[in-house]
Amino acid sequence: MEGGCRLPHLGRTTASEGSGLFHRRGRWVISPAHIDPSNTFQSTSAMIFELLEHPADIGFRAHGRTLEDLFANCAHALVSIILDPSDVREEQQWQVMAEGSDIESLLVNWLNEVLYYVDSKRAVFSTFALSFPAQFQLTCTASGQLRDPVQHAVRLSVKAVTYHQLKVSHGGEAWTAEVYVDV
């Protein structure tokens, strides 16, 4: 397919030329050049997420210094898999909430809520201001704009965030999550 890159195991075009999604050393990654420096999720020292290969799905590994950072970075990774989030204007705010019975279920429920807003409400997010008002509860003010189909072209259609190979861990001074999505 002209100007696109293919995931051989999916047989679908996942990115157009210049979209910032590319394959390096056996991993799919988002180019730092395609992350707007004004977005709060960009780290100057390292990528905040990388895409992971899977025979039938696609996943990502995200990092954060705090649990709030981790959940925001996971949301940015999810949005970046679905569409090109560059040049998102902060025109609107959405209140997004999620609950779970443990940290893993909270993360999956949170990301499925983000997916709902991107898919159904046509939202494109630039920032996530998260808090945890109670154990395994999350509230977020997400800022962004309604999707412009030309500016925010769909890269890959995500059906759901899954529990398959889900990992959330805290080590040293950072949190890490590995999440797979059903495409």
Number of C-alpha atoms within 10 A of each C-alpha: 8 7 10 17 18 15 18 9 11 14 9 15 16 20 23 19 11 12 23 18 23 20 16 9 6 9 13 18 20 22 15 16 10 15 19 15 13 11 17 14 24 17 14 9 6 9 17 23 26 17 25 17 16 13 9 10 16 20 24 21 20 25 25 22 13 14 19 18 21 23 26 26 26 28 25 25 25 25 24 24 25 22 22 22 26 19 15 22 15 15 10 14 16 15 11 16 17 20 19 16 10 11 17 18 17 19 28 24 19 26 26 20 18 25 22 15 17 19 16 9 12 15 23 28 29 23 23 26 14 18 15 15 9 9 12 16 18 21 18 20 15 22 20 20 18 18 20 12 10 7 13 18 16 19 20 17 15 17 13 16 23 18 15 13 9 18 15 17 12 14 7 6 8 14 19 23 21 21 27 24 24 14 14
